[in-house]
């Protein structure tokens, strides 16, 4: 339906409350778009049409009775890294295609309570490890021969392709922000402790958090409220004035050769901030290597018990990281995270906000990592997270906003990073930059 292409999730929720449109109509429109475009884009890995329409009819009945819920009747999907009741939780892997979920996970439960119609499961890279999705690829709706990013690439592709207006994702090294940048969306990585994270037994360094992918800052803020179980804590920030800030700008990295168009977009955002009265200064390069972050991810992958039959079905990069993780203890992972966090906080200093590219390169072409072994694939993909992963280690909030288009028409995102507990400031600043005040 055309309204999905033009309306934000908040606008759709308001139209549903006014009964200008029904949830059944919206859901049917989403399902029609999925049937038409998903075979090529690979955004959804599982859709339950009859179940979704039952949810939509139930939502329409509740609306008619005056029941209130933030997104009652609005369609969305759940990343295939967490449970959705009645669906398989595949973790982006053929090895888990048997894992039926009788209960909802964190995001699914919060979204269901907020009234969303849950259409099905959205693609993720295997075990949410790589910043692109390969088997089958999740393609970029703006240029289908390029990746949508990862690991929340299915979520980003579905929103950008107007299959759904909004989606929740998760981010352990850039998994929300990178696909948001590649697909021209707003993507918020909340700070550590703002939303429920993974179990410390699986994620001892606390790098993985949940957050929204959306077309507008206001939608992203409202979904953050849903995930946090708060009322208007984050959405209200979008209309608040922004104080004068000390802003540091970084547009280069020794980990990746930053595309000149991306560097220009980063500096353009910085100049917009300067024109609004904020104090700008250049930030020195952030020192660090992949080897500083690798023990954290390797430990997480290494906790997965694999039997022989599963190994035959998994991707080489996953198996390599799993093997690497066998030599990384819980204490090693905690120590690596703490050391990297100390370095990031010292580098961040007394800044209020740091501005960087979200990704230093444009979305890679589908097949760019073909014919590489597991380690080579991981190392070739890692530079996509050169500007994002450090802030998973530090636990700081960060938001990617759509900032420009390349000459070839590909979206370019710019990242704003705040202090701990600074989500509201980031949302207010992003709303100001994008004209959503």
Number of C-alpha atoms within 10 A of each C-alpha: 16 9 14 21 14 13 15 19 27 20 16 25 23 17 15 22 24 12 13 9 17 22 29 22 15 24 27 18 20 23 23 14 18 22 13 12 17 21 13 16 23 24 34 26 20 18 18 14 15 10 14 22 21 13 23 28 18 18 25 22 15 17 20 13 9 10 13 12 18 21 27 27 32 28 33 29 32 27 31 31 24 20 25 27 17 14 19 21 22 26 21 26 22 16 19 17 12 10 13 15 16 12 13 18 15 17 26 23 15 18 25 19 16 21 23 25 28 26 26 24 27 29 35 36 29 26 19 27 24 25 27 31 27 23 15 15 24 37 30 33 25 18 17 14 17 22 30 39 35 35 35 37 37 36 38 41 34 33 27 25 22 23 29 29 29 29 29 28 32 30 28 25 31 33 32 34 38 37 33 37 31 32 31 29 30 31 34 34 34 26 26 22 13 19 19 14 18 17 10 12 11 16 21 20 26 24 25 25 26 26 29 31 32 30 27 22 32 26 23 28 29 25 29 28 22 25 24 18 14 13 13 13 16 22 22 16 21 25 15 16 12 18 11 13 17 15 23 23 21 20 24 21 19 13 18 16 11 19 16 14 17 26 19 15 22 25 19 15 22 24 14 12 20 16 10 14 13 16 15 19 14 12 18 14 13 19 12 16 11 14 9 14 20 19 24 26 21 23 28 24 24 22 17 13 8 14 9 7 9 13 14 13 13 18 18 18 20 25 19 19 22 21 15 18 22 15 12 19 17 18 12 16 24 18 16 18 25 16 15 20 20 13 16 20 16 11 15 19 10 12 18 17 23 22 27 29 33 31 28 28 21 22 25 18 15 19 12 13 16 9 9 13 13 16 16 15 19 20 13 13 17 18 21 27 23 26 25 28 21 24 24 27 27 24 28 24 24 30 30 34 30 24 22 21 16 14 8 8 10 20 23 31 33 30 29 26 26 24 22 16 16 17 25 19 21 26 27 25 26 25 22 19 17 13 9 14 16
